[in-house]
Amino acid sequence: MASEMRVLSFFAVCLLLFGCRIEGPPDRPKVGAWYWHSPVEVTLAQASKAKSAGLIEIYVRAGTLTYDGERYLVHLRQEWKQSEKIGVRLVYNADAGALRHIASALGDSSNITDSSEKKELLIRQIADEIGNAYNADETLAEDAGLTVIGIQLDFDLPQSRLKDYAKLVHKIRERLANREVSVTALQSWVGTPEFKELQEATSWTVPQLYEGYLFEGPEKMHLSDFGQLKRTVEKLNESGHWYRIGIPAYSQAYLFDERGRFVTVHRGLTLEQAYRHPAMEFEKHTSNHGEQLVRFRATKAGADGRGKGYRLVYAVTGPETVREFMEALGKLPGGKRQGVILYRWTGDETPQIWTGLKPGFDVGLNIETEVRRDVAALVDANGKLQNEVAIKLVQGDLTTMSLDPRGMRVDLEWRGVTISQVRSRRLKSSGTTPELVSKMTLLGPGLEAGQKTVVYVMAEGIGELVVTVTVKSISGKTVTYRPVRLELK
């Protein structure tokens, strides 16, 4: 990342978050992260950075359970590359087809006999497939230098099927010689009698506090479910079972149709591109508990005639999101809480994890400039010397700027020179032709933690260029940095 991190010790973080209220073995990890991409390759630098931030184990998606019409099988298997030693839990999720078939076969469909014998057969088939996959993946992961310490299931089954899910967990524990088995959980399960049976079958559970309101529409949806934290923790503490909390450390864009119905996760346009797209109209920017939501409306239909009136919502988390969850957890009773798991670690570019576990409140922008002078290449036809000025704006890892359309402002002022061109992918100018004025303002969304952007200025002649940058924090605080004066000669 651009700046060197000041590390707060893991033990200080745990003391801050959980104090002396945590019950349980002292060697329990306190912070983990889901690792959902492939291949798995943890470098020495990544392992050191992770551990210094307090993250001492990762939850790797090892494979996905699917149903091919005849049998269950684990596919999309993980690839393991040589890595530094770090604790790993192998995670097996299930695709939509497998989940539908499991729910139906366990009694949700009247077309299939809901018999104990068929249930037992189904559960045994799934347990055998996952058990075989785990044994193979455990060998591959440890051959790659990692330390496998358990298995986790990530099956988003209907609440009515949690009792059978508990039986599956029991069967897998038998199959794997009672290795530690944890499961992810939906918020809606917590506190229900069915979930209690699942809790009793597992080593511990991890309710995930994100994307619980995805289907509420573009106006009400949010990625982070911070508002459910207190209720979830209270219910988990009442249960008396071990648990961890899954919190968001990622960003996502969601597409909704003209009626406000969720369509899909959008991966086509970045936020920066959406701001500049001629068919996307900015509607609204909001922020809450470290999460920012930026909403756009499509003003034109696509080539297929569809899309006009669709809404695109960018949900952006940053270090502040993780920080707010951590601070709130520290104020709640610990019960049998063992720690947190962040979704997700993507390697180096994960400032939400690396710095979200540490205090940090300043905007932390770094302004770098470079003047390129090449007489042979940059003298124009009139014999005037041209300079290309690159103004690089690099946001620190500790905080995210406001992502509204005026979150960042760059003021340019020049004397004695002629500005022939100003270019920026992220910022828009006031629209005035540079040659006709001696100053210009560029506006655009701020930068996320660790992000950078560059403004290019083409200047003719000898004189001075003054660059002043003003940014807005998520809380609305405005910071103007000391002007940078560049002599062009």
DRENDO-1510 file (C-alpha; in Angstrom, 1 decimal, always signed):
<recs>
REC; n; res; u; v; w
REC; 1; MET; +0.0; +0.0; +0.0 .
REC; 2; ALA; +1.1; +3.6; -0.4 .
REC; 3; SER; +1.9; +4.5; +3.2 .
REC; 4; GLU; +3.7; +2.5; +5.9 .
REC; 5; MET; +1.2; +1.3; +8.5 .
REC; 6; ARG; +1.6; +2.0; +12.2 .
REC; 7; VAL; +0.8; -1.3; +13.8 .
REC; 8; LEU; -1.3; -1.6; +17.0 .
REC; 9; SER; -0.5; -4.9; +18.7 .
REC; 10; PHE; -3.0; -7.7; +18.3 .
REC; 11; PHE; -3.3; -8.2; +22.0 .
REC; 12; ALA; -4.1; -4.5; +22.5 .
REC; 13; VAL; -6.8; -4.8; +19.9 .
REC; 14; CYS; -8.3; -7.8; +21.5 .
REC; 15; LEU; -8.2; -6.2; +24.9 .
REC; 16; LEU; -9.9; -3.1; +23.5 .
REC; 17; LEU; -12.6; -5.1; +21.7 .
REC; 18; PHE; -13.4; -7.9; +24.2 .
REC; 19; GLY; -11.7; -7.0; +27.5 .
REC; 20; CYS; -11.8; -9.8; +30.0 .
REC; 21; ARG; -15.4; -10.9; +29.2 .
REC; 22; ILE; -14.5; -13.6; +26.7 .
REC; 23; GLU; -15.0; -17.1; +28.1 .
REC; 24; GLY; -13.1; -20.1; +26.6 .
REC; 25; PRO; -9.7; -21.3; +25.8 .
REC; 26; PRO; -7.0; -18.6; +25.7 .
REC; 27; ASP; -5.6; -19.9; +22.4 .
REC; 28; ARG; -8.8; -19.2; +20.4 .
REC; 29; PRO; -8.1; -16.9; +17.5 .
REC; 30; LYS; -9.8; -13.5; +17.8 .
REC; 31; VAL; -9.7; -12.2; +14.2 .
REC; 32; GLY; -10.1; -14.2; +10.9 .
REC; 33; ALA; -11.0; -13.4; +7.3 .
REC; 34; TRP; -12.7; -15.3; +4.6 .
REC; 35; TYR; -10.5; -15.9; +1.6 .
REC; 36; TRP; -12.8; -16.5; -1.4 .
REC; 37; HIS; -10.5; -16.3; -4.5 .
REC; 38; SER; -8.2; -18.7; -6.2 .
REC; 39; PRO; -5.4; -19.7; -6.1 .
REC; 40; VAL; -4.5; -19.6; -2.5 .
REC; 41; GLU; -1.0; -18.0; -2.2 .
REC; 42; VAL; +0.0; -16.3; +1.1 .
REC; 43; THR; +3.3; -14.5; +0.7 .
REC; 44; LEU; +5.6; -13.6; +3.6 .
REC; 45; ALA; +4.7; -9.9; +3.3 .
REC; 46; GLN; +1.0; -10.8; +3.4 .
REC; 47; ALA; +1.3; -13.1; +6.3 .
REC; 48; SER; +3.3; -10.6; +8.3 .
REC; 49; LYS; +0.8; -7.8; +7.5 .
REC; 50; ALA; -2.1; -10.0; +8.4 .
REC; 51; LYS; -0.7; -11.1; +11.7 .
REC; 52; SER; +0.5; -7.5; +12.6 .
REC; 53; ALA; -3.1; -6.4; +12.1 .
REC; 54; GLY; -4.4; -9.1; +14.4 .
REC; 55; LEU; -5.6; -11.5; +11.7 .
REC; 56; ILE; -4.1; -14.9; +12.4 .
REC; 57; GLU; -6.3; -17.3; +10.4 .
REC; 58; ILE; -8.1; -17.4; +7.1 .
REC; 59; TYR; -11.2; -19.2; +6.0 .
REC; 60; VAL; -10.6; -20.5; +2.5 .
REC; 61; ARG; -13.3; -21.5; +0.1 .
REC; 62; ALA; -12.1; -25.0; -0.7 .
REC; 63; GLY; -14.9; -26.2; -2.9 .
REC; 64; THR; -18.6; -25.8; -3.7 .
REC; 65; LEU; -21.2; -28.5; -3.3 .
REC; 66; THR; -23.4; -29.0; -6.4 .
REC; 67; TYR; -26.0; -31.4; -7.6 .
REC; 68; ASP; -25.6; -32.8; -11.2 .
REC; 69; GLY; -29.1; -34.5; -11.4 .
REC; 70; GLU; -27.9; -37.8; -10.0 .
REC; 71; ARG; -25.5; -37.1; -7.1 .
REC; 72; TYR; -23.9; -34.4; -5.0 .
REC; 73; LEU; -20.3; -33.5; -5.7 .
REC; 74; VAL; -17.8; -30.9; -4.6 .
REC; 75; HIS; -16.5; -28.9; -7.6 .
REC; 76; LEU; -14.7; -25.6; -8.2 .
REC; 77; ARG; -11.9; -27.0; -6.1 .
REC; 78; GLN; -9.3; -24.6; -4.7 .
REC; 79; GLU; -5.8; -24.4; -6.1 .
REC; 80; TRP; -3.1; -24.3; -3.5 .
REC; 81; LYS; +0.3; -22.6; -4.1 .
REC; 82; GLN; +3.3; -22.5; -1.8 .
REC; 83; SER; +2.5; -20.2; +1.1 .
REC; 84; GLU; +3.7; -18.9; +4.4 .
REC; 85; LYS; +2.5; -20.7; +7.5 .
REC; 86; ILE; -0.9; -19.4; +8.7 .
REC; 87; GLY; -3.9; -21.1; +10.2 .
REC; 88; VAL; -6.5; -22.2; +7.6 .
REC; 89; ARG; -10.1; -23.4; +7.9 .
REC; 90; LEU; -11.5; -25.1; +4.8 .
REC; 91; VAL; -14.9; -23.7; +3.8 .
REC; 92; TYR; -17.4; -25.7; +1.7 .
REC; 93; ASN; -20.4; -23.7; +0.4 .
REC; 94; ALA; -23.3; -24.9; -1.8 .
REC; 95; ASP; -24.6; -23.5; -5.0 .
REC; 96; ALA; -28.2; -22.5; -5.6 .
REC; 97; GLY; -29.1; -25.8; -7.4 .
REC; 98; ALA; -27.7; -27.9; -4.6 .
REC; 99; LEU; -29.5; -25.9; -1.9 .
REC; 100; ARG; -32.8; -26.2; -3.7 .
REC; 101; HIS; -32.4; -30.0; -4.1 .
REC; 102; ILE; -31.4; -30.4; -0.5 .
REC; 103; ALA; -34.3; -28.4; +0.8 .
REC; 104; SER; -36.7; -30.3; -1.5 .
REC; 105; ALA; -35.3; -33.7; -0.6 .
REC; 106; LEU; -35.5; -33.0; +3.1 .
REC; 107; GLY; -39.2; -32.4; +2.9 .
REC; 108; ASP; -40.0; -29.0; +1.4 .
REC; 109; SER; -41.6; -30.5; -1.7 .
REC; 110; SER; -44.8; -32.6; -1.6 .
REC; 111; ASN; -43.6; -34.5; -4.6 .
REC; 112; ILE; -40.8; -36.2; -2.6 .
REC; 113; THR; -41.6; -38.6; +0.2 .
REC; 114; ASP; -40.4; -37.1; +3.5 .
REC; 115; SER; -39.1; -40.3; +5.0 .
REC; 116; SER; -36.4; -40.7; +7.6 .
REC; 117; GLU; -34.7; -43.3; +5.5 .
REC; 118; LYS; -34.4; -41.0; +2.5 .
REC; 119; LYS; -33.2; -38.1; +4.7 .
REC; 120; GLU; -30.5; -40.3; +6.3 .
REC; 121; LEU; -29.3; -41.4; +2.8 .
REC; 122; LEU; -29.1; -37.9; +1.6 .
REC; 123; ILE; -27.3; -36.7; +4.6 .
REC; 124; ARG; -24.8; -39.6; +4.4 .
REC; 125; GLN; -24.1; -38.9; +0.7 .
REC; 126; ILE; -23.4; -35.2; +1.3 .
REC; 127; ALA; -21.3; -36.0; +4.4 .
REC; 128; ASP; -19.2; -38.5; +2.5 .
REC; 129; GLU; -18.6; -36.2; -0.4 .
REC; 130; ILE; -17.6; -33.3; +1.8 .
REC; 131; GLY; -15.5; -35.6; +4.0 .
REC; 132; ASN; -13.6; -36.9; +1.0 .
REC; 133; ALA; -13.0; -33.4; -0.3 .
REC; 134; TYR; -11.8; -32.2; +3.0 .
REC; 135; ASN; -9.3; -35.0; +3.4 .
REC; 136; ALA; -7.9; -34.3; +0.0 .
REC; 137; ASP; -7.8; -30.6; +0.4 .
REC; 138; GLU; -6.2; -30.8; +3.9 .
REC; 139; THR; -3.3; -32.7; +2.4 .
REC; 140; LEU; -2.9; -30.3; -0.5 .
REC; 141; ALA; -3.1; -27.2; +1.8 .
REC; 142; GLU; -0.6; -28.6; +4.3 .
REC; 143; ASP; +1.8; -29.6; +1.4 .
REC; 144; ALA; +1.6; -25.9; +0.4 .
REC; 145; GLY; +2.8; -24.9; +3.9 .
REC; 146; LEU; -0.5; -24.0; +5.5 .
REC; 147; THR; -1.9; -25.3; +8.8 .
REC; 148; VAL; -5.4; -26.7; +8.5 .
REC; 149; ILE; -7.3; -26.4; +11.8 .
REC; 150; GLY; -10.9; -27.1; +10.9 .
REC; 151; ILE; -13.8; -27.1; +8.5 .
REC; 152; GLN; -16.7; -24.7; +8.0 .
REC; 153; LEU; -20.0; -25.2; +6.1 .
REC; 154; ASP; -21.7; -22.3; +4.4 .
REC; 155; PHE; -25.2; -23.6; +3.4 .
REC; 156; ASP; -28.0; -21.0; +3.3 .
REC; 157; LEU; -30.8; -23.4; +3.9 .
REC; 158; PRO; -34.4; -22.5; +4.8 .
REC; 159; GLN; -34.9; -22.2; +8.6 .
REC; 160; SER; -37.3; -25.1; +8.4 .
REC; 161; ARG; -34.4; -27.4; +7.4 .
REC; 162; LEU; -31.9; -26.5; +10.2 .
REC; 163; LYS; -32.7; -29.6; +12.2 .
REC; 164; ASP; -31.6; -31.7; +9.3 .
REC; 165; TYR; -28.6; -29.4; +8.8 .
REC; 166; ALA; -27.7; -30.2; +12.4 .
REC; 167; LYS; -27.8; -33.9; +11.5 .
REC; 168; LEU; -25.5; -33.3; +8.6 .
REC; 169; VAL; -23.0; -31.5; +10.8 .
REC; 170; HIS; -23.1; -34.5; +13.2 .
REC; 171; LYS; -22.5; -36.9; +10.4 .
REC; 172; ILE; -19.5; -34.8; +9.1 .
REC; 173; ARG; -18.0; -34.7; +12.6 .
REC; 174; GLU; -18.2; -38.4; +12.8 .
REC; 175; ARG; -16.8; -38.7; +9.3 .
REC; 176; LEU; -13.8; -36.4; +10.1 .
REC; 177; ALA; -13.0; -37.9; +13.5 .
REC; 178; ASN; -14.6; -35.0; +15.4 .
REC; 179; ARG; -12.6; -32.2; +13.8 .
REC; 180; GLU; -13.9; -28.8; +14.7 .
REC; 181; VAL; -16.8; -28.0; +12.5 .
REC; 182; SER; -18.3; -24.5; +12.4 .
REC; 183; VAL; -21.2; -23.1; +10.2 .
REC; 184; THR; -22.1; -19.7; +8.9 .
REC; 185; ALA; -25.6; -18.4; +9.8 .
REC; 186; LEU; -28.2; -16.1; +8.4 .
REC; 187; GLN; -29.4; -13.3; +10.8 .
REC; 188; SER; -33.0; -14.6; +10.5 .
REC; 189; TRP; -32.0; -17.9; +12.1 .
REC; 190; VAL; -30.6; -16.4; +15.3 .
REC; 191; GLY; -32.7; -17.0; +18.4 .
REC; 192; THR; -35.0; -19.6; +16.8 .
REC; 193; PRO; -35.5; -23.1; +18.2 .
REC; 194; GLU; -34.3; -24.6; +14.9 .
REC; 195; PHE; -31.0; -22.6; +15.1 .
REC; 196; LYS; -30.5; -23.8; +18.7 .
REC; 197; GLU; -30.4; -27.4; +17.5 .
REC; 198; LEU; -27.8; -26.4; +14.9 .
REC; 199; GLN; -25.7; -24.6; +17.5 .
REC; 200; GLU; -25.7; -27.7; +19.7 .
REC; 201; ALA; -24.4; -29.7; +16.8 .
REC; 202; THR; -21.5; -27.4; +15.8 .
REC; 203; SER; -18.3; -26.3; +17.5 .
REC; 204; TRP; -19.5; -22.7; +17.0 .
REC; 205; THR; -21.5; -20.6; +14.6 .
REC; 206; VAL; -20.9; -17.3; +12.8 .
REC; 207; PRO; -23.9; -15.1; +11.9 .
REC; 208; GLN; -23.0; -12.8; +9.0 .
REC; 209; LEU; -24.1; -9.2; +9.4 .
REC; 210; TYR; -24.2; -8.1; +5.8 .
REC; 211; GLU; -26.6; -8.2; +2.8 .
REC; 212; GLY; -29.6; -9.0; +5.0 .
REC; 213; TYR; -31.6; -6.1; +3.5 .
REC; 214; LEU; -30.6; -6.6; -0.2 .
REC; 215; PHE; -34.2; -7.3; -1.3 .
REC; 216; GLU; -35.6; -4.2; +0.3 .
REC; 217; GLY; -35.1; -2.2; -2.9 .
REC; 218; PRO; -32.6; +0.5; -4.0 .
REC; 219; GLU; -33.8; +3.1; -1.4 .
REC; 220; LYS; -33.8; +0.9; +1.7 .
REC; 221; MET; -31.0; -1.6; +1.0 .
REC; 222; HIS; -27.6; -1.5; +2.6 .
REC; 223; LEU; -24.7; -3.9; +2.6 .
REC; 224; SER; -23.7; -3.5; +6.3 .
REC; 225; ASP; -26.2; -4.7; +8.8 .
REC; 226; PHE; -24.7; -2.8; +11.7 .
REC; 227; GLY; -28.1; -2.0; +13.0 .
REC; 228; GLN; -28.7; -5.7; +13.8 .
REC; 229; LEU; -25.5; -6.1; +15.8 .
REC; 230; LYS; -26.8; -5.5; +19.3 .
REC; 231; ARG; -29.9; -7.8; +18.8 .
REC; 232; THR; -27.8; -10.5; +17.3 .
REC; 233; VAL; -25.2; -10.5; +20.0 .
REC; 234; GLU; -27.9; -10.5; +22.7 .
REC; 235; LYS; -29.6; -13.5; +21.2 .
REC; 236; LEU; -26.3; -15.4; +20.8 .
REC; 237; ASN; -25.3; -14.6; +24.4 .
REC; 238; GLU; -28.7; -15.9; +25.6 .
REC; 239; SER; -28.1; -19.2; +23.8 .
REC; 240; GLY; -25.0; -20.0; +25.8 .
REC; 241; HIS; -23.2; -21.4; +22.7 .
REC; 242; TRP; -19.8; -20.4; +21.3 .
REC; 243; TYR; -20.0; -17.9; +18.4 .
REC; 244; ARG; -18.1; -15.4; +16.2 .
REC; 245; ILE; -19.5; -12.5; +14.3 .
REC; 246; GLY; -19.1; -12.1; +10.5 .
REC; 247; ILE; -18.7; -8.4; +9.5 .
REC; 248; PRO; -18.3; -6.8; +6.0 .
REC; 249; ALA; -14.9; -5.7; +4.7 .
REC; 250; TYR; -15.8; -5.5; +1.0 .
REC; 251; SER; -17.7; -3.3; -1.5 .
REC; 252; GLN; -20.3; -4.3; -4.0 .
REC; 253; ALA; -22.6; -2.8; -6.7 .
REC; 254; TYR; -26.2; -3.9; -7.0 .
REC; 255; LEU; -28.6; -3.5; -9.9 .
REC; 256; PHE; -32.3; -3.1; -9.4 .
REC; 257; ASP; -35.0; -2.9; -12.2 .
REC; 258; GLU; -37.4; +0.0; -12.7 .
REC; 259; ARG; -39.8; -1.5; -10.2 .
REC; 260; GLY; -37.1; -1.7; -7.5 .
REC; 261; ARG; -36.6; -5.4; -7.7 .
REC; 262; PHE; -33.1; -6.8; -7.2 .
REC; 263; VAL; -31.6; -8.1; -10.5 .
REC; 264; THR; -28.0; -9.0; -9.9 .
REC; 265; VAL; -24.6; -8.0; -8.5 .
REC; 266; HIS; -23.2; -5.6; -11.0 .
REC; 267; ARG; -19.5; -5.9; -12.1 .
REC; 268; GLY; -19.5; -3.9; -15.3 .
REC; 269; LEU; -18.9; -0.3; -14.2 .
REC; 270; THR; -16.7; +1.0; -11.5 .
REC; 271; LEU; -18.0; +3.8; -9.3 .
REC; 272; GLU; -15.6; +6.2; -11.1 .
REC; 273; GLN; -17.0; +5.0; -14.5 .
REC; 274; ALA; -20.6; +5.3; -13.4 .
REC; 275; TYR; -20.1; +9.0; -12.5 .
REC; 276; ARG; -18.8; +9.7; -16.0 .
REC; 277; HIS; -21.2; +7.4; -18.0 .
REC; 278; PRO; -23.5; +9.5; -20.2 .
REC; 279; ALA; -26.5; +7.2; -19.5 .
REC; 280; MET; -26.1; +7.1; -15.7 .
REC; 281; GLU; -27.6; +9.9; -13.6 .
REC; 282; PHE; -26.4; +10.5; -10.0 .
REC; 283; GLU; -29.3; +10.4; -7.6 .
REC; 284; LYS; -28.1; +10.3; -4.0 .
REC; 285; HIS; -25.2; +9.7; -1.6 .
REC; 286; THR; -25.6; +8.6; +2.0 .
REC; 287; SER; -23.3; +7.3; +4.7 .
REC; 288; ASN; -24.0; +5.4; +7.9 .
REC; 289; HIS; -21.6; +3.6; +10.3 .
REC; 290; GLY; -18.7; +3.8; +7.9 .
REC; 291; GLU; -20.6; +2.5; +4.9 .
REC; 292; GLN; -21.4; +4.7; +1.9 .
REC; 293; LEU; -24.2; +4.2; -0.6 .
REC; 294; VAL; -24.0; +5.9; -4.0 .
REC; 295; ARG; -27.2; +5.6; -6.1 .
REC; 296; PHE; -27.5; +6.1; -9.9 .
REC; 297; ARG; -30.4; +5.9; -12.3 .
REC; 298; ALA; -30.1; +4.7; -15.9 .
REC; 299; THR; -31.6; +7.4; -18.2 .
REC; 300; LYS; -31.4; +5.3; -21.4 .
REC; 301; ALA; -32.2; +1.8; -22.4 .
REC; 302; GLY; -29.6; -0.7; -23.6 .
REC; 303; ALA; -29.3; -2.2; -27.1 .
REC; 304; ASP; -32.0; -4.8; -26.1 .
REC; 305; GLY; -34.4; -2.0; -25.2 .
REC; 306; ARG; -34.2; -2.8; -21.5 .
REC; 307; GLY; -32.5; -0.9; -18.6 .
REC; 308; LYS; -34.1; +2.6; -18.6 .
REC; 309; GLY; -35.1; +3.5; -15.1 .
REC; 310; TYR; -32.9; +0.8; -13.6 .
REC; 311; ARG; -31.0; +1.8; -10.5 .
REC; 312; LEU; -27.4; +1.0; -9.7 .
REC; 313; VAL; -26.4; +1.2; -6.0 .
REC; 314; TYR; -22.7; +1.1; -5.0 .
REC; 315; ALA; -22.3; +0.0; -1.4 .
REC; 316; VAL; -18.8; +0.9; -0.2 .
REC; 317; THR; -17.2; -0.2; +3.1 .
REC; 318; GLY; -13.9; +1.1; +4.4 .
REC; 319; PRO; -11.7; +0.8; +7.4 .
REC; 320; GLU; -14.3; +3.0; +9.2 .
REC; 321; THR; -16.9; +0.2; +8.8 .
REC; 322; VAL; -14.7; -2.4; +10.5 .
REC; 323; ARG; -13.7; +0.1; +13.1 .
REC; 324; GLU; -17.4; +0.9; +14.0 .
REC; 325; PHE; -18.2; -2.8; +14.3 .
REC; 326; MET; -15.2; -3.4; +16.5 .
REC; 327; GLU; -15.9; -0.4; +18.8 .
REC; 328; ALA; -19.6; -1.4; +19.2 .
REC; 329; LEU; -18.6; -5.0; +20.0 .
REC; 330; GLY; -16.3; -3.8; +22.6 .
REC; 331; LYS; -19.2; -2.2; +24.4 .
REC; 332; LEU; -21.4; -5.3; +24.3 .
REC; 333; PRO; -21.3; -8.3; +26.8 .
REC; 334; GLY; -18.9; -10.9; +25.5 .
REC; 335; GLY; -20.7; -14.1; +26.5 .
REC; 336; LYS; -19.1; -16.9; +24.6 .
REC; 337; ARG; -18.0; -14.7; +21.7 .
REC; 338; GLN; -14.6; -15.9; +20.4 .
REC; 339; GLY; -13.9; -13.1; +17.9 .
REC; 340; VAL; -14.9; -11.9; +14.5 .
REC; 341; ILE; -14.4; -12.9; +10.8 .
REC; 342; LEU; -14.2; -10.4; +8.1 .
REC; 343; TYR; -15.5; -10.9; +4.6 .
REC; 344; ARG; -13.2; -10.8; +2.8 .
REC; 345; TRP; -9.4; -10.9; +2.4 .
REC; 346; THR; -8.3; -10.3; -1.2 .
REC; 347; GLY; -4.6; -10.2; -0.6 .
REC; 348; ASP; -2.6; -6.9; -0.5 .
REC; 349; GLU; -5.5; -4.7; -1.5 .
REC; 350; THR; -7.6; -5.0; +1.6 .
REC; 351; PRO; -7.3; -1.8; +3.7 .
REC; 352; GLN; -10.6; -2.6; +5.4 .
REC; 353; ILE; -8.8; -5.5; +7.2 .
REC; 354; TRP; -5.3; -4.2; +7.5 .
REC; 355; THR; -6.2; -0.8; +9.0 .
REC; 356; GLY; -9.8; -1.3; +10.1 .
REC; 357; LEU; -8.5; -3.0; +13.2 .
REC; 358; LYS; -6.5; +0.1; +14.2 .
REC; 359; PRO; -7.6; +3.6; +15.2 .
REC; 360; GLY; -7.3; +6.3; +12.6 .
REC; 361; PHE; -9.4; +9.4; +11.9 .
REC; 362; ASP; -7.4; +11.7; +9.7 .
REC; 363; VAL; -8.1; +11.9; +6.0 .
REC; 364; GLY; -4.4; +11.1; +5.2 .
REC; 365; LEU; -4.1; +12.3; +1.6 .
REC; 366; ASN; -0.6; +12.3; +0.0 .
REC; 367; ILE; -0.1; +14.8; -2.9 .
REC; 368; GLU; +2.8; +13.9; -5.2 .
REC; 369; THR; +3.8; +15.9; -8.3 .
REC; 370; GLU; +6.0; +15.3; -11.2 .
REC; 371; VAL; +7.0; +17.7; -14.0 .
REC; 372; ARG; +8.2; +16.1; -17.1 .
REC; 373; ARG; +10.5; +18.3; -19.2 .
REC; 374; ASP; +11.9; +16.9; -22.4 .
REC; 375; VAL; +13.0; +19.7; -24.7 .
REC; 376; ALA; +13.4; +17.4; -27.7 .
REC; 377; ALA; +9.9; +15.9; -27.3 .
REC; 378; LEU; +7.9; +18.7; -25.7 .
REC; 379; VAL; +8.8; +21.8; -27.8 .
REC; 380; ASP; +5.7; +22.6; -29.9 .
REC; 381; ALA; +5.7; +24.0; -33.4 .
REC; 382; ASN; +6.0; +27.6; -32.2 .
REC; 383; GLY; +9.1; +26.8; -30.3 .
REC; 384; LYS; +7.5; +27.1; -26.8 .
REC; 385; LEU; +8.6; +24.7; -24.1 .
REC; 386; GLN; +5.8; +22.4; -23.0 .
REC; 387; ASN; +5.7; +20.7; -19.5 .
REC; 388; GLU; +3.5; +17.8; -18.6 .
REC; 389; VAL; +2.6; +18.0; -14.9 .
REC; 390; ALA; +1.3; +14.9; -13.2 .
REC; 391; ILE; -0.5; +15.5; -9.9 .
REC; 392; LYS; -0.9; +12.2; -8.1 .
REC; 393; LEU; -3.4; +12.0; -5.3 .
REC; 394; VAL; -2.9; +9.0; -3.0 .
REC; 395; GLN; -5.3; +8.3; -0.2 .
REC; 396; GLY; -3.9; +6.7; +3.0 .
REC; 397; ASP; -5.0; +3.3; +4.2 .
REC; 398; LEU; -6.7; +4.5; +7.4 .
REC; 399; THR; -9.7; +6.3; +6.0 .
REC; 400; THR; -12.0; +6.8; +3.1 .
REC; 401; MET; -13.1; +10.1; +1.7 .
REC; 402; SER; -16.7; +11.0; +1.0 .
REC; 403; LEU; -17.8; +9.5; -2.3 .
REC; 404; ASP; -20.4; +12.1; -3.2 .
REC; 405; PRO; -19.9; +14.1; -6.4 .
REC; 406; ARG; -18.1; +16.9; -4.5 .
REC; 407; GLY; -16.1; +14.7; -2.2 .
REC; 408; MET; -12.8; +16.0; -3.7 .
REC; 409; ARG; -11.9; +19.3; -5.2 .
REC; 410; VAL; -8.7; +20.4; -6.9 .
REC; 411; ASP; -8.1; +24.1; -7.6 .
REC; 412; LEU; -5.5; +25.0; -10.2 .
REC; 413; GLU; -4.1; +28.5; -10.6 .
REC; 414; TRP; -1.3; +29.5; -12.9 .
REC; 415; ARG; +0.8; +32.6; -13.7 .
REC; 416; GLY; +3.0; +33.2; -16.7 .
REC; 417; VAL; +2.1; +30.0; -18.5 .
REC; 418; THR; -0.6; +28.8; -20.8 .
REC; 419; ILE; -2.5; +25.7; -19.9 .
REC; 420; SER; -3.5; +23.8; -23.1 .
REC; 421; GLN; -5.1; +20.7; -21.5 .
REC; 422; VAL; -6.2; +19.3; -18.2 .
REC; 423; ARG; -7.1; +15.6; -18.0 .
REC; 424; SER; -8.5; +13.5; -15.2 .
REC; 425; ARG; -10.5; +10.2; -15.2 .
REC; 426; ARG; -12.1; +10.9; -11.8 .
REC; 427; LEU; -12.6; +14.7; -11.6 .
REC; 428; LYS; -14.6; +17.0; -13.9 .
REC; 429; SER; -13.6; +20.5; -14.7 .
REC; 430; SER; -15.8; +23.5; -14.5 .
REC; 431; GLY; -16.1; +23.4; -18.3 .
REC; 432; THR; -14.1; +26.6; -19.1 .
REC; 433; THR; -11.4; +26.4; -21.8 .
REC; 434; PRO; -8.1; +26.5; -19.9 .
REC; 435; GLU; -6.4; +28.9; -22.3 .
REC; 436; LEU; -9.0; +31.6; -21.5 .
REC; 437; VAL; -8.6; +31.7; -17.8 .
REC; 438; SER; -5.9; +31.6; -15.1 .
REC; 439; LYS; -7.6; +29.2; -12.7 .
REC; 440; MET; -9.8; +26.1; -12.9 .
REC; 441; THR; -11.7; +23.9; -10.4 .
REC; 442; LEU; -12.1; +20.2; -10.8 .
REC; 443; LEU; -14.7; +18.2; -8.7 .
REC; 444; GLY; -15.4; +14.6; -8.2 .
REC; 445; PRO; -15.9; +11.7; -5.7 .
REC; 446; GLY; -13.3; +11.2; -3.1 .
REC; 447; LEU; -11.0; +8.3; -2.9 .
REC; 448; GLU; -11.4; +5.0; -1.0 .
REC; 449; ALA; -8.7; +3.9; +1.4 .
REC; 450; GLY; -5.5; +3.1; -0.5 .
REC; 451; GLN; -6.9; +4.4; -3.8 .
REC; 452; LYS; -5.1; +6.9; -6.1 .
REC; 453; THR; -5.9; +9.1; -9.0 .
REC; 454; VAL; -3.8; +11.4; -11.3 .
REC; 455; VAL; -4.6; +14.8; -12.8 .
REC; 456; TYR; -2.5; +15.7; -15.9 .
REC; 457; VAL; -1.8; +19.3; -16.9 .
REC; 458; MET; -0.1; +20.5; -20.1 .
REC; 459; ALA; +1.6; +23.9; -19.7 .
REC; 460; GLU; +3.4; +26.1; -22.1 .
REC; 461; GLY; +6.0; +28.7; -21.2 .
REC; 462; ILE; +7.7; +29.7; -18.0 .
REC; 463; GLY; +5.8; +30.5; -14.8 .
REC; 464; GLU; +4.1; +28.9; -11.8 .
REC; 465; LEU; +1.3; +26.4; -11.2 .
REC; 466; VAL; -0.4; +26.3; -7.8 .
REC; 467; VAL; -2.4; +23.2; -6.8 .
REC; 468; THR; -4.8; +23.3; -3.8 .
REC; 469; VAL; -6.7; +20.1; -2.8 .
REC; 470; THR; -9.8; +20.0; -0.6 .
REC; 471; VAL; -11.4; +16.8; +0.5 .
REC; 472; LYS; -14.4; +15.8; +2.5 .
REC; 473; SER; -14.5; +12.9; +5.1 .
REC; 474; ILE; -17.4; +10.5; +5.5 .
REC; 475; SER; -18.6; +12.5; +8.5 .
REC; 476; GLY; -18.7; +15.7; +6.3 .
REC; 477; LYS; -15.5; +17.3; +7.7 .
REC; 478; THR; -13.7; +19.3; +5.1 .
REC; 479; VAL; -9.9; +19.5; +5.0 .
REC; 480; THR; -7.9; +21.8; +2.7 .
REC; 481; TYR; -4.3; +20.9; +2.2 .
REC; 482; ARG; -1.4; +23.4; +2.0 .
REC; 483; PRO; -1.1; +24.6; -1.6 .
REC; 484; VAL; +1.6; +23.0; -3.7 .
REC; 485; ARG; +3.6; +25.5; -5.8 .
REC; 486; LEU; +5.4; +24.3; -8.9 .
REC; 487; GLU; +7.9; +26.4; -10.9 .
REC; 488; LEU; +7.7; +25.7; -14.6 .
REC; 489; LYS; +10.8; +26.7; -16.5 .
</recs>
